[in-house]
Amino acid sequence: MDQFTLTGLDNRNRYMELLEAGKENALKQVGGIYMDLNGLKRCNDCFGHAAGDALICRAADALNDVFPGEACRIGGDEFVVICCPVTQEKFEQQVEALRAALVRHQVDAAIGSFWQSLVEDLPAFLREADDRMYREKERQKRAARPSV
């Protein structure tokens, strides 16, 4: 089953096409999100791959609620959104709407978001969103640890 069939989202191939297209021209008013599911491996190990697939599908549903047609599943538990053009205010509202949609769909995820008025290097722009996602994931891990 390919990623599009499972989630209804574009897959890594489409993401690579977007990156290539982003190398050709500068983009204006760009919002980017990297999102990584928390606990997919544990879900698969404890409840089976059907439960893990259901978790992936709920994450895709949350993304489609807020960013219809703009999200790609680029790996097992990783998703990317590229919005262009979008105002910074609208993008920030959408990021908050995504966080709420994830709660509604019972999905635990780390999100890194970034907005820029002019993007001349799309891969570098998306690396910043990815870095922010990893920083959020680390904050979530620290918050989950019991204090001594």
Secondary structure, 3 states (H helix, E strand, C coil): CCHHHHHCCECHHHHHHHHHHHHHCCEEEEEEEEEEECCHHHHHHHHCHHHHHHHHHHHHHHHHHHCCCCEEECCCCEEEEEECCCCHHHHHHHHHHHHHHHHHCCCCEEEEEEEEEEECCHHHHHHHHHHHHHHHHHHHHHHHCCCC
